[in-house]
Amino acid sequence: MALGQFDNQLVYNMTEVARRDLGVGPGGVRNVAVWASYNSNSMAVAAVVSPSAHLQTTVTHRSPRVPEFSKDEVADHCEIHSCWIIVCDKVYDVTNFTREHPGGLDVIMEYAGRDATVAFMDKGHSKDAWIVLSGYYIGELVKKDRINK
């Protein structure tokens, strides 16, 4: 099931990603649509989880690669006007989310410019929180800085 045919698009079957990252099991999640902007100049993703938990994702490529950042580059974004965090080797620009964070500004600023994986996982964030976080995705850590190399 393709989400549409457009120039320069690739369609990926993301069933395993849905199961691994979103916890979608055999029963699936019904009629969920996710639109996430992964850096307006590089790519955008649209995902739909069908009743059978079969996830189809359309990726529009304008750049051949996902942007990569070092831990040092992420560390430069540790202030309220520029707040990046790392979760599971992915980099998120949460600047526009800091004041909306349900746990408060202080909680998110504690991890500004740093790896927030343990804190994010320990807090037991919901699938909805993961979906919200995905909207702030801007790239990956460079391979040498990744936990899961």
Beta strands, then each sheet from edge to edge (+ up, - down):
strand 1: 9-13
strand 2: 32-37
strand 3: 43-49
strand 4: 55-61
strand 5: 68-69
strand 6: 78-79
strand 7: 82-87
strand 8: 90-93
strand 9: 137-141
sheet 1: 1+ 4- 3+ 2-
sheet 2: 5+ 9+ 8- 7+ 6-
end
